[in-house]
């Protein structure tokens, strides 16, 4: 019998997306694993794979269509020789169960680079033994957890994400839309439609700023010792070539953040109504500018990686982020964020927290400044960093302790290489 191919949920924040293009035509045979379409998500363009064999009987949503709701039928798959129905089937079938969304912390187990177009069969819940044990301990209903493992299997990180997920807030009436500048003043203008990425960024930043009680701790940090260490390490490293990169200041700062989080682990956290979640791993989300906004690829276990590992991984992730080629598990999750605008000459700024994380560090430019050392004036390379924290999780003294630990690591950077 025919089955519906549904619009998959490719990230936890995705409620709708754009069907960018079809890679198969009506009447064309499809084998399991074939890439059949590309979908523009709230973060990137993702490939959609078929999980069943058959024929693409009918395309229900044309290429280029925006605002396609998650789990809406986008095509009909039929068996060879089967008549093609005019419309999507309304009867529930194993193949028309909504596709699982990628978990925010899916990196604990391998995940495919693309997402299945037809969801796994309903009924039995597929979960790893460890995920089942954790769910039993935490009182989590596995039937309500979306799996990120192969074929939608529930893994440890999915259960931990369910534990950390805050309860849904009650719906509030939407305010009336504000008039556009063109409606208020008749002046020449250009209307640029908001992409799905820009819409999601706007929604998430509005939610973060309006629901998380931010406060900020700023500190000046001297960079001269760290710059000297970088120069020494780069001078002793192999010549640049394929797969070989010179260390950037940002690489060293990622490592410094990770070391500081190990020294003050209570900042490596998230808030829920019932408990504060303290993360075992130090996973650093790095804000990267892309054509439609921002994306945050993640350096997993940054505290346990060498500077060269961090450098190579960061450069590869950033390049694929700008090309729209990141996998969901490479940008969903993370326990702490960094936003570095030093390359733009910014003297100081504060960043908005990336929920459900409890903190983000804003890093400004290093510049020569006059500083007092002892009783004399000296010149030092100084940058201002600003830590934005969720006051529900991190109090003032704890935030100040963390920033002081970060400054100590940067100004005495040998701990980054030992």
C-alpha positions in Angstrom: 0.0 0.0 0.0 1.1 3.6 -0.5 2.8 5.5 2.3 3.2 9.2 3.0 6.6 10.8 2.9 6.5 13.4 5.6 8.3 16.7 6.2 10.9 15.7 8.8 11.8 17.6 12.0 15.5 18.1 11.6 16.1 20.1 14.8 14.3 20.7 18.1 13.4 24.2 17.1 12.0 23.4 13.7 8.3 23.7 13.2 8.3 24.4 9.5 10.8 24.5 6.7 11.5 25.1 3.1 11.5 22.2 0.6 14.4 23.5 -1.4 14.4 21.0 -4.2 13.5 17.5 -5.3 16.3 15.2 -6.4 13.9 12.5 -7.7 11.0 12.8 -10.2 7.5 11.4 -10.1 7.6 7.8 -11.4 11.2 7.4 -10.6 12.3 4.2 -8.7 13.7 4.8 -5.2 16.0 2.5 -3.2 16.5 2.7 0.5 19.2 5.2 1.2 18.7 7.3 -1.9 18.8 11.0 -1.3 15.4 12.3 -2.6 15.2 15.9 -1.6 16.9 18.8 0.1 15.2 20.7 2.9 16.2 24.1 4.3 16.0 23.9 8.1 16.3 26.5 10.7 20.1 26.1 10.6 21.3 24.5 7.4 20.3 22.7 4.2 19.9 19.0 4.9 19.6 16.0 2.6 16.6 13.7 3.0 17.0 9.9 2.5 14.4 7.3 1.7 14.2 4.4 4.0 11.9 2.2 1.9 12.1 0.9 -1.7 9.4 1.9 -4.1 8.4 4.5 -6.7 7.9 8.2 -6.1 4.3 8.1 -7.0 3.3 11.7 -6.5 5.0 14.9 -5.3 2.6 16.9 -3.0 4.8 19.9 -2.2 6.6 21.6 -5.1 10.3 22.6 -4.9 10.8 26.0 -3.5 7.8 25.9 -1.2 8.3 27.7 2.1 6.5 27.3 5.4 5.9 23.5 5.0 4.8 22.3 8.5 6.7 19.5 10.1 5.0 16.1 9.6 3.0 17.4 6.7 2.9 14.9 3.7 5.2 16.1 1.0 5.1 13.1 -1.3 3.6 9.6 -1.8 5.7 6.4 -2.1 4.1 3.4 -3.8 5.1 -0.1 -4.5 6.1 -1.1 -8.0 3.0 -1.4 -10.2 0.7 0.1 -7.5 -1.9 2.7 -8.5 -0.9 6.2 -7.3 -3.6 7.9 -5.1 -4.5 11.5 -5.8 -4.0 12.6 -2.2 -2.0 11.6 0.9 -3.5 8.8 2.9 -5.3 10.0 6.1 -5.1 6.6 7.8 -2.4 6.1 10.3 0.3 3.7 9.1 3.7 2.8 10.4 5.3 4.7 7.6 3.4 7.9 8.3 4.5 8.3 11.9 6.2 11.7 12.4 9.9 11.5 11.8 12.1 12.0 15.0 13.9 15.3 15.4 17.6 15.3 16.0 18.4 15.5 19.7 20.3 18.6 21.0 23.0 16.4 22.4 23.2 13.6 19.8 26.9 13.4 19.5 27.2 10.5 22.0 26.5 8.0 19.2 27.1 8.0 15.5 24.3 9.7 13.4 23.8 9.7 9.7 24.6 12.8 7.6 21.0 12.9 6.4 17.5 12.3 7.8 15.1 9.6 6.8 12.1 10.8 4.8 9.9 8.1 6.2 9.9 7.5 9.9 10.6 4.2 11.7 7.7 1.9 12.4 5.4 2.6 15.4 4.9 0.3 18.3 8.0 -0.9 20.1 10.3 1.8 21.5 13.9 1.3 20.3 16.4 2.4 22.9 19.9 1.4 24.0 20.1 -0.5 27.4 21.9 2.5 29.0 19.2 4.8 27.8 16.5 2.5 29.3 18.3 2.4 32.6 18.7 6.1 32.9 15.1 6.6 31.8 13.9 4.3 34.6 16.1 6.0 37.2 14.8 9.5 36.1 11.2 8.5 35.6 11.3 9.4 31.9 8.7 7.9 29.5 10.7 6.7 26.6 7.5 6.8 24.4 7.7 10.6 24.6 11.5 10.8 23.8 12.6 11.4 20.3 15.6 9.3 19.3 18.7 10.6 17.4 20.5 7.3 16.9 20.3 5.1 13.8 16.7 4.7 12.6 15.4 6.8 15.4 16.9 4.7 18.2 16.9 6.4 21.6 20.4 6.8 23.1 21.8 8.1 26.4 22.0 11.8 25.3 18.4 11.8 24.2 17.3 10.8 27.7 19.6 13.3 29.3 18.2 16.0 27.0 14.7 15.0 28.1 15.7 15.3 31.7 17.2 18.7 31.1 14.4 20.1 29.0 12.3 22.7 30.9 8.6 22.3 31.1 6.6 23.9 28.3 5.6 27.4 29.2 1.9 28.3 29.0 0.8 29.9 25.8 0.5 33.6 25.9 -1.5 35.8 23.5 0.6 37.1 20.6 0.8 40.9 20.5 -0.5 42.7 17.5 2.3 43.1 14.8 4.0 46.4 14.7 3.6 48.4 11.5 6.4 48.1 9.0 8.4 51.3 8.2 6.7 51.3 4.8 3.3 51.4 6.4 4.3 54.2 8.8 6.2 56.4 6.3 5.9 56.3 2.5 9.6 56.3 1.6 11.6 54.3 -1.0 12.5 50.9 0.5 13.4 47.3 -0.3 11.5 44.4 1.3 13.8 41.4 2.0 11.8 38.3 3.0 13.0 36.7 6.2 14.5 33.2 5.6 13.5 30.3 7.9 16.9 30.7 9.6 16.3 34.4 10.3 12.8 33.7 11.7 14.1 31.0 14.1 17.0 33.2 15.2 14.6 36.1 15.9 12.2 33.8 17.8 14.9 32.1 19.9 16.7 35.4 20.8 13.4 37.0 21.8 12.6 34.0 24.0 16.1 34.0 25.5 16.2 37.7 26.3 12.6 37.8 27.6 12.6 34.6 29.7 16.2 34.3 31.0 17.3 36.8 33.7 20.6 37.9 32.2 23.3 39.7 34.1 26.8 40.5 33.0 30.4 40.4 34.5 33.2 42.1 32.5 36.9 41.9 33.0 40.1 43.1 31.3 42.5 40.3 30.4 46.1 40.7 29.3 47.0 38.7 26.2 50.8 39.1 25.9 51.8 35.8 27.5 49.2 33.9 25.4 50.3 35.6 22.2 53.9 34.7 23.0 52.9 31.1 23.6 51.0 31.0 20.3 54.0 32.4 18.4 56.3 29.8 20.0 54.0 26.9 19.2 53.4 28.0 15.6 57.1 28.5 15.0 57.7 24.9 16.1 54.8 23.3 14.2 55.1 21.7 10.8 54.6 23.9 7.7 51.0 24.5 6.7 49.5 22.1 4.3 46.4 19.9 3.9 45.1 19.1 7.3 47.7 21.3 9.1 46.7 24.6 10.5 48.5 27.3 12.5 47.0 28.0 15.9 44.7 31.1 16.1 44.1 33.2 19.2 40.5 31.8 19.1 41.8 28.3 19.4 43.7 29.1 22.5 40.7 31.0 24.0 38.4 28.0 23.4 40.9 25.8 25.3 41.1 28.5 28.1 37.3 28.6 28.4 37.3 24.8 28.7 40.0 24.8 31.4 38.2 27.5 33.3 35.0 25.4 33.2 36.8 22.5 34.7 38.1 24.8 37.5 34.6 26.3 38.1 32.3 23.5 36.9 29.1 25.0 38.3 29.0 27.4 35.4 28.8 24.4 33.0 25.1 24.1 33.6 21.5 24.5 32.6 18.4 25.5 34.6 15.1 23.5 34.8 12.1 24.1 37.0 13.0 21.1 39.1 16.7 21.0 39.1 20.0 22.5 37.9 21.7 20.3 35.4 25.5 20.1 35.8 27.1 18.8 32.7 29.9 16.1 32.9 31.4 17.1 29.5 32.7 20.4 28.5 31.2 21.0 25.0 31.9 24.5 23.7 29.5 26.1 21.2 31.4 28.7 19.0 29.2 31.4 17.4 29.9 31.6 13.6 28.5 34.2 11.2 26.8 32.7 8.2 24.9 34.5 5.4 21.5 34.2 7.1 22.6 34.8 10.7 24.5 32.7 13.2 25.2 29.1 13.9 27.1 27.5 16.8 29.2 24.4 15.8 30.4 22.5 18.9 33.9 21.5 20.0 33.0 18.4 22.1 35.1 17.6 25.2 37.3 20.7 24.5 39.0 20.3 27.9 40.4 16.9 26.9 41.6 17.9 23.5 45.0 19.3 22.5 45.4 22.8 21.0 46.1 21.2 17.6 43.0 19.0 17.8 40.9 22.0 18.7 42.4 24.1 15.9 41.8 21.5 13.2 38.3 20.7 14.4 37.3 24.3 14.7 38.5 25.3 11.3 36.7 22.3 9.6 33.5 23.0 11.5 33.5 26.7 10.7 34.1 26.0 7.0 31.3 23.5 6.8 29.0 25.8 8.8 29.5 28.6 6.3 28.8 26.1 3.5 25.6 25.0 5.2 26.9 21.4 5.5 26.9 20.8 9.3 25.1 17.7 10.6 22.5 18.3 13.4 24.6 16.7 16.1 27.5 19.1 15.2 25.5 22.3 16.2 22.8 21.1 18.5 23.6 20.9 22.2 26.7 22.3 23.9 27.2 23.3 27.5 28.7 26.8 27.1 29.0 29.3 24.3 31.7 31.7 23.0 31.1 34.8 20.8 34.3 36.3 19.5 34.1 39.6 17.6 37.7 40.6 18.3 38.5 40.3 14.5 36.2 43.3 13.9 38.0 45.6 16.3 35.0 45.6 18.8 36.2 47.0 22.1 33.4 45.5 24.3 30.0 43.9 23.9 27.6 41.5 25.7 26.0 38.4 24.1 22.6 36.8 24.5 22.6 33.4 26.2 22.1 30.3 24.0 19.4 28.3 25.9 19.4 25.9 27.6 23.0 26.9 28.5 23.6 29.1 31.5 26.3 31.3 30.1 28.1 32.8 27.1 31.4 34.6 26.9 31.7 37.7 24.7 35.3 38.2 23.6 36.3 41.6 22.2 39.5 42.8 20.4 42.9 42.7 21.9 44.5 46.2 21.8 47.5 48.0 23.2 46.5 49.8 26.4 48.3 51.6 29.2 48.2 49.5 32.4 49.6 50.0 35.9 52.2 47.5 37.0 53.5 48.1 40.5 53.9 51.9 40.6 54.7 52.3 36.9 52.8 52.7 33.7 53.4 50.0 31.1 51.9 49.0 27.7 50.1 45.6 27.5 47.8 43.9 25.0 44.5 43.8 26.7 41.0 42.5 25.7 37.7 42.9 27.5 35.6 39.9 28.0 32.0 39.9 29.2 30.3 36.9 30.7 26.5 36.8 30.3 24.9 34.4 32.8 21.5 33.0 33.7 20.9 34.4 37.2 18.7 31.4 38.0 21.8 29.1 37.8 24.8 31.4 38.4 25.0 34.0 41.1 27.3 37.1 41.0 30.1 35.6 43.1 30.2 32.4 41.0 30.3 34.4 37.8 33.1 36.6 39.1 35.0 33.4 40.2 34.7 31.9 36.7 35.9 35.1 34.9 38.8 35.4 37.3 39.7 31.7 36.6 39.5 32.4 32.8 41.8 35.5 33.2 44.3 33.4 35.3 44.4 30.7 32.5 44.9 33.3 29.7 47.6 35.3 31.6 49.4 32.1 32.7 48.8 30.0 29.6 51.1 27.0 30.2 48.1 25.1 31.5 46.8 25.0 28.0 49.6 22.7 26.8 50.1 20.5 29.9 
